[in-house]
């Protein structure tokens, strides 16, 4: 009986070691305002919102205004769009992609190499605006 318990613990430990960090990332993070998962990869924060494209677009435009965006250049097309601006002398690019009727992907890049903290701040502002306008 004791040997079975040791074997079971060894198997669990091996699965954890082989899985690396992936088990910790499964499911993403719920952040209110319909946010599904988000990840910071290669200098870009990608967020999936369980909110229609038009509502996320409006929330992004409000976030840029709230944060004092200058030189705002929007480019909207069917199912995709970008807002390029400067916030506190940093180049900021927000890119939206239509995923489904109730799902939108937002990518945020601050600067040329990316800035995780600044991207997180913008994401939080967008999420705040989505909550205000629901």
C-alpha positions in Angstrom: 0.0 0.0 0.0 2.8 2.4 0.9 4.6 1.5 -2.4 1.5 2.5 -4.4 1.4 5.9 -2.7 5.1 6.5 -3.4 4.6 5.5 -7.0 1.6 7.8 -7.4 3.5 10.7 -6.0 6.5 10.0 -8.3 4.1 10.0 -11.3 2.6 13.3 -10.3 6.0 14.8 -9.7 7.2 13.6 -13.2 4.1 15.1 -14.8 4.8 18.4 -13.1 8.4 18.4 -14.2 7.7 17.4 -17.8 4.9 20.0 -18.1 7.1 22.9 -17.1 5.1 26.1 -16.6 2.3 25.1 -18.9 0.0 23.8 -16.1 0.3 27.1 -14.5 -0.8 29.0 -17.6 -3.8 26.8 -18.6 -6.9 28.9 -18.6 -5.3 32.3 -18.7 -6.6 34.9 -16.3 -10.0 36.3 -15.8 -9.9 40.0 -15.5 -13.5 41.1 -15.6 -15.2 43.1 -18.4 -15.4 39.9 -20.4 -11.7 39.4 -20.6 -10.8 35.8 -21.3 -7.1 35.0 -21.6 -4.1 37.3 -21.9 -0.4 36.7 -22.5 2.7 38.9 -23.0 4.7 37.5 -25.8 7.6 39.0 -27.8 6.9 42.5 -26.5 3.2 42.4 -27.2 0.3 42.0 -24.7 -2.5 39.9 -26.3 -5.9 39.9 -24.7 -9.0 38.0 -25.7 -12.2 39.8 -24.7 -15.5 38.0 -24.7 -17.0 41.2 -26.0 -18.1 42.2 -29.6 -15.5 44.0 -31.8 -17.3 47.4 -31.8 -17.4 47.6 -28.0 -13.7 46.8 -27.7 -13.0 49.4 -30.4 -14.9 52.1 -28.5 -13.2 51.1 -25.2 -9.7 51.4 -26.9 -10.5 54.8 -28.4 -11.7 56.0 -24.9 -8.5 54.5 -23.3 -6.3 56.4 -25.7 -8.2 59.7 -25.0 -8.1 59.0 -21.2 -4.3 58.4 -21.3 -3.7 61.6 -23.3 -2.8 60.0 -26.6 -1.3 62.4 -29.2 -0.9 62.0 -33.0 -3.7 59.4 -33.0 -3.9 57.5 -36.3 -6.8 55.0 -36.6 -7.0 52.5 -39.4 -10.3 50.5 -39.4 -11.2 47.7 -41.9 -13.7 44.9 -41.8 -12.8 42.7 -38.8 -9.5 44.3 -38.1 -8.1 47.7 -37.1 -5.3 49.5 -35.5 -4.8 52.7 -33.5 -1.3 54.1 -33.5 -0.6 57.0 -31.1 2.0 58.4 -28.7 1.4 58.3 -25.0 4.0 60.0 -22.8 6.4 60.1 -25.7 6.1 56.3 -26.3 4.9 54.9 -29.6 1.7 52.8 -28.8 0.0 50.4 -31.2 -3.3 48.8 -30.4 -4.5 46.2 -32.9 -8.0 44.6 -32.8 -9.0 41.4 -34.6 -12.5 40.0 -34.9 -12.6 36.4 -33.7 -16.3 35.7 -33.4 -19.5 37.6 -32.9 -18.8 37.8 -29.1 -15.0 37.6 -29.1 -12.3 40.1 -30.0 -8.5 39.9 -29.7 -6.6 43.1 -28.7 -2.8 43.3 -29.1 -0.9 46.1 -27.4 2.7 47.1 -28.1 4.4 50.0 -26.3 7.7 51.2 -27.8 9.6 49.3 -30.4 10.7 46.4 -28.1 7.6 46.4 -25.9 6.9 47.5 -22.3 5.0 45.0 -20.2 4.0 47.4 -17.5 2.8 50.1 -19.8 0.9 47.5 -21.9 -0.8 46.2 -18.8 -1.8 49.8 -17.8 -3.5 50.3 -21.2 -5.2 46.9 -21.0 -6.5 47.8 -17.6 -7.8 51.1 -18.9 -9.6 49.3 -21.8 -11.1 46.8 -19.4 -12.3 49.7 -17.1 -14.0 51.4 -20.1 -15.7 48.1 -21.1 -17.1 47.8 -17.6 -18.3 51.5 -17.7 -20.1 51.0 -21.0 -21.9 47.7 -20.5 
